[in-house]
Amino acid sequence: MMAVVKYSMEKIKVYTRKRLAARRRLLILLITIITTIFLSYIPYAKGNGGVLIINSNESVKKYSLIQGVFKTNFEGSTTEMDIGSNWLDEKKIEKSIGDTNPDLIFSIGSKAYIMASRIAKDTNIIYSLGINWQRFMITDKTYVIASELPPMTNMMMYRYFFPDIKTVGIIYSKNHNKEWFMKAITESEQVGIKIIGRAITKEKEASTALNYLLPKVDALWLISDPVVLSGMECVNEIFARCDALKIPVFSYDQLFANFGASFIISADVATMGEQAAKTAQNIQLNNTAVEKVQNPAGTYIAINVKKIEQYGIKLNTKALSSVNEFIE
């Protein structure tokens, strides 16, 4: 009798162990299914690399600044790639992008955008700090943080600060700024400023352009153009000739204060970094309201009081409260 009871107890133990093992397998299966479903709704599940930052040249101050601000304000993982002053091997970059498998690329500068858009066509790309973004192929995967203030913003400021200035000259290259210049011409009519432009294809043509423009204008608008600003000789000539004729130079970057720019209105790079980070966050969250092209949200205004007084230019004193820096 005892043997029968012992045999029955052993059978019960074996059966119990099998049932517990089956329950564990079922529990593991359920956890796996639930985890898979949960992960599919996480915004970063599409890739495994978060945001890849491709910087055209990290040694450029504003490129480094916008990258730092972006990283500070972006709530997610980032990987960085500096392609420097020379082009890296495209195959290496392609491999790096493949290994990183980014959800999104933040390209800083034109060189970075050209490379990113060619190698990672199916990846969302935020493009910033490029000269005249309109000259590049912009796809439905591209989001632009424009580096230039709208022409209208500049001209409204010119009219506000200097009510007597009616005619403004611009030297530009067609390859880089034709679209921008045509927009400026159209918008200038609304502000009451006449724009006179001269297109050049080589830096040495700037001297001839100045001969044509300076007798006709009240101010020269120095824009971001890689042909016009390709060498120090050209920059020095522009400022020297304008200074000799007491024609103010309006510019887009604080570095031209050292050359004698009379008025500077520039996009605030730090604010652009915040814009890019917010845009990246919204793209990751599949926010359909993300703007495809955004103008810079912040501005920095500097005025060279010494030059304005020296040239005898009428200044609207009510506008001075908008100035960030007074250059003496």
C-alpha positions in Angstrom: 0.0 0.0 0.0 2.8 2.4 0.9 4.5 1.7 -2.4 1.3 2.6 -4.3 1.0 5.9 -2.4 4.7 6.8 -3.0 4.3 6.1 -6.7 1.2 8.3 -6.8 2.9 11.2 -5.1 5.8 11.0 -7.5 3.4 11.2 -10.4 1.7 14.2 -8.8 5.1 16.0 -8.4 6.1 15.3 -12.0 2.7 16.6 -13.2 3.0 19.7 -11.1 6.5 20.5 -12.4 5.3 20.1 -16.0 2.4 22.4 -15.3 4.6 25.1 -13.7 7.1 24.8 -16.6 4.2 25.3 -19.0 3.0 28.3 -17.1 6.5 29.8 -17.1 6.8 29.4 -20.9 3.3 31.0 -21.4 4.3 33.9 -19.1 7.6 34.5 -21.0 5.7 34.4 -24.3 3.1 36.9 -23.1 5.9 39.2 -21.8 7.7 39.0 -25.2 4.5 39.9 -27.1 3.6 42.8 -24.8 7.2 44.2 -24.9 7.2 44.0 -28.7 3.9 45.8 -29.0 5.1 48.5 -26.5 8.4 49.1 -28.3 6.6 49.6 -31.6 5.0 52.7 -30.2 8.2 54.3 -29.0 9.3 57.2 -31.2 12.9 56.0 -31.5 12.0 52.5 -32.5 12.4 53.3 -36.2 16.2 53.4 -36.0 18.7 52.7 -33.3 20.9 55.8 -33.5 18.7 58.7 -32.4 20.0 61.8 -34.2 23.2 61.9 -36.3 24.8 65.4 -36.3 27.0 66.0 -39.4 29.0 69.2 -39.1 30.6 70.7 -42.2 33.5 72.0 -40.1 33.3 72.0 -36.3 36.2 74.5 -36.1 33.9 77.2 -37.4 32.6 79.0 -34.4 29.0 79.3 -35.3 28.9 75.7 -36.5 30.3 74.6 -33.2 27.8 76.8 -31.3 24.7 75.6 -33.0 25.8 72.0 -32.5 26.3 72.5 -28.8 23.0 74.3 -28.3 21.2 71.5 -30.3 22.7 68.8 -28.0 21.7 70.7 -24.9 18.1 71.1 -26.0 17.4 67.8 -27.7 16.0 65.1 -25.4 17.4 62.0 -27.1 20.6 60.4 -28.1 23.0 62.0 -30.6 26.0 60.9 -32.6 28.5 63.4 -34.0 30.5 63.5 -37.3 32.8 66.3 -38.3 33.7 66.2 -42.0 36.1 69.1 -41.5 37.7 71.4 -44.0 38.1 68.5 -46.5 35.6 65.9 -47.8 35.9 62.6 -46.0 35.7 59.4 -47.9 32.0 59.1 -48.9 32.1 55.3 -48.4 33.2 55.8 -44.8 30.5 58.2 -44.1 27.9 56.0 -45.8 29.1 53.1 -43.6 29.0 55.3 -40.5 25.4 56.3 -41.3 24.5 52.6 -41.9 26.1 51.6 -38.6 24.4 54.4 -36.7 21.1 53.8 -38.4 19.8 57.3 -37.3 16.2 58.3 -37.1 17.1 61.8 -38.2 20.2 63.7 -39.5 21.0 67.3 -38.3 23.2 68.7 -41.0 25.2 71.9 -40.2 26.4 73.8 -43.3 26.0 73.2 -47.0 28.7 70.6 -47.3 27.0 68.5 -44.6 23.6 68.8 -46.2 24.8 67.9 -49.7 26.5 64.7 -48.4 23.6 63.7 -46.1 21.0 64.2 -48.8 23.0 62.1 -51.3 23.8 59.2 -49.0 20.7 59.1 -46.8 17.8 59.9 -49.1 15.2 58.1 -47.1 16.1 59.7 -43.7 14.6 62.9 -42.4 17.2 65.7 -42.5 17.2 69.1 -40.8 19.4 71.6 -42.7 20.9 74.6 -41.0 23.5 77.4 -41.6 23.7 77.0 -45.3 23.9 79.9 -47.7 20.7 80.4 -49.6 19.0 77.0 -49.0 16.7 77.6 -52.0 19.5 76.7 -54.4 19.6 73.1 -53.1 17.4 70.1 -53.8 14.8 70.2 -51.0 12.8 67.0 -50.7 9.8 66.0 -48.6 12.3 64.6 -46.1 14.1 68.0 -45.6 13.4 70.5 -42.9 15.1 73.8 -43.1 16.2 76.3 -40.4 17.1 79.2 -42.7 20.4 81.0 -41.8 19.4 84.2 -43.5 16.8 86.6 -42.2 14.1 87.3 -44.7 15.0 90.2 -47.0 11.9 92.0 -45.8 13.1 91.9 -42.2 16.4 93.5 -43.2 14.8 96.2 -45.2 12.2 97.1 -42.6 15.1 97.6 -40.1 17.0 99.8 -42.6 13.9 102.0 -43.1 13.3 102.1 -39.3 16.8 103.1 -38.3 17.7 105.2 -41.3 14.6 107.0 -42.7 16.6 109.0 -45.3 18.1 105.9 -47.0 16.1 105.1 -50.1 18.5 103.2 -52.5 20.6 100.2 -51.5 23.1 98.3 -53.6 23.9 94.6 -53.6 26.7 92.6 -55.2 25.9 89.0 -55.6 26.7 85.8 -57.6 23.9 84.2 -59.6 24.9 80.7 -58.7 24.5 81.3 -55.0 22.0 84.1 -54.5 19.9 84.6 -57.6 16.7 83.4 -55.9 17.4 85.4 -52.8 18.1 88.6 -54.8 14.9 88.3 -56.9 12.9 88.0 -53.6 14.6 91.0 -52.2 13.7 93.0 -55.4 10.0 92.1 -55.0 9.8 92.8 -51.3 11.7 96.1 -51.5 8.8 97.7 -53.3 6.6 97.2 -50.2 9.1 98.9 -47.9 9.8 101.9 -50.1 13.5 101.0 -50.7 15.0 100.7 -54.2 17.4 97.8 -54.7 20.1 98.0 -57.3 22.1 94.8 -57.9 25.1 93.7 -59.8 25.9 90.0 -60.4 29.4 88.7 -60.6 30.9 85.3 -61.4 34.4 85.9 -60.1 35.8 87.8 -57.1 37.9 90.2 -59.4 34.6 91.5 -60.9 33.6 93.0 -57.6 35.7 96.2 -58.4 33.7 96.8 -61.6 30.4 96.2 -59.7 31.4 98.8 -57.2 32.1 101.3 -60.0 28.6 100.8 -61.2 26.8 100.8 -57.8 28.5 103.3 -55.5 27.5 106.5 -57.5 23.8 105.3 -57.4 23.2 104.1 -53.8 22.8 105.5 -50.3 24.1 102.3 -48.7 25.7 99.0 -49.7 24.1 95.7 -48.4 26.8 93.1 -47.9 25.2 89.7 -48.1 26.5 86.2 -47.4 27.9 85.2 -50.8 31.0 82.9 -51.2 32.0 84.6 -54.5 31.9 88.2 -53.3 33.5 87.2 -50.0 36.0 84.7 -51.3 39.1 86.7 -50.4 40.2 89.4 -48.0 41.3 91.6 -50.9 37.8 91.9 -52.1 36.4 92.6 -48.6 39.0 95.2 -47.9 38.3 97.0 -51.2 34.5 97.1 -50.5 34.9 98.7 -47.1 37.7 101.1 -48.2 35.8 102.4 -51.2 32.6 102.8 -49.3 34.4 104.6 -46.5 36.0 107.0 -48.9 32.6 108.0 -50.3 30.9 107.9 -46.8 28.5 105.2 -47.9 27.5 102.9 -45.0 27.9 99.2 -45.3 25.0 97.1 -43.9 26.1 93.6 -43.1 24.8 90.2 -41.7 27.6 89.2 -39.3 29.3 90.7 -36.3 32.8 89.9 -37.7 32.4 92.7 -40.2 32.4 95.2 -37.3 36.2 95.1 -37.4 36.1 96.2 -41.1 33.9 99.2 -40.4 30.3 98.0 -41.0 27.9 100.7 -40.0 24.9 98.5 -39.3 24.7 94.8 -38.6 21.6 92.6 -38.3 22.2 88.9 -38.0 20.3 85.8 -37.1 21.0 84.6 -33.6 22.7 81.2 -34.0 21.9 80.0 -30.4 18.2 80.5 -31.1 18.5 78.6 -34.3 20.0 75.6 -32.4 17.0 75.6 -30.1 14.7 75.7 -33.2 16.5 72.7 -34.7 16.3 70.8 -31.5 12.5 71.4 -31.1 12.0 70.5 -34.8 13.9 67.2 -34.3 11.8 66.4 -31.2 8.6 67.1 -33.1 9.7 64.9 -36.1 10.5 62.1 -33.7 7.1 62.4 -32.2 5.5 62.3 -35.7 4.1 65.8 -35.2 2.4 66.6 -38.6 2.5 70.3 -37.8 6.3 70.6 -38.2 7.1 73.6 -40.5 9.2 72.6 -43.5 11.0 75.9 -43.6 11.6 78.2 -40.6 13.1 81.6 -40.5 15.5 82.4 -37.7 13.5 83.3 -34.6 16.1 85.6 -33.0 18.1 88.6 -34.2 21.2 90.5 -33.0 21.6 94.2 -34.0 24.8 96.2 -33.7 25.3 99.8 -34.8 28.6 101.6 -35.4 27.7 105.0 -33.9 31.1 106.5 -34.9 30.6 105.7 -38.6 27.0 106.9 -38.6 28.1 110.3 -37.1 31.2 110.5 -39.4 29.0 109.9 -42.5 26.4 112.4 -41.4 23.5 109.8 -41.7 20.2 110.6 -40.0 19.4 108.0 -37.3 16.0 107.3 -35.8 16.8 107.6 -32.1 13.6 105.8 -31.2 15.0 102.7 -32.7 18.0 102.6 -30.4 16.2 100.5 -27.8 16.3 97.6 -30.3 20.1 97.6 -30.5 22.1 94.8 -28.8 25.5 96.4 -29.2 26.9 99.9 -29.8 30.2 100.0 -31.6 32.3 103.1 -30.8 
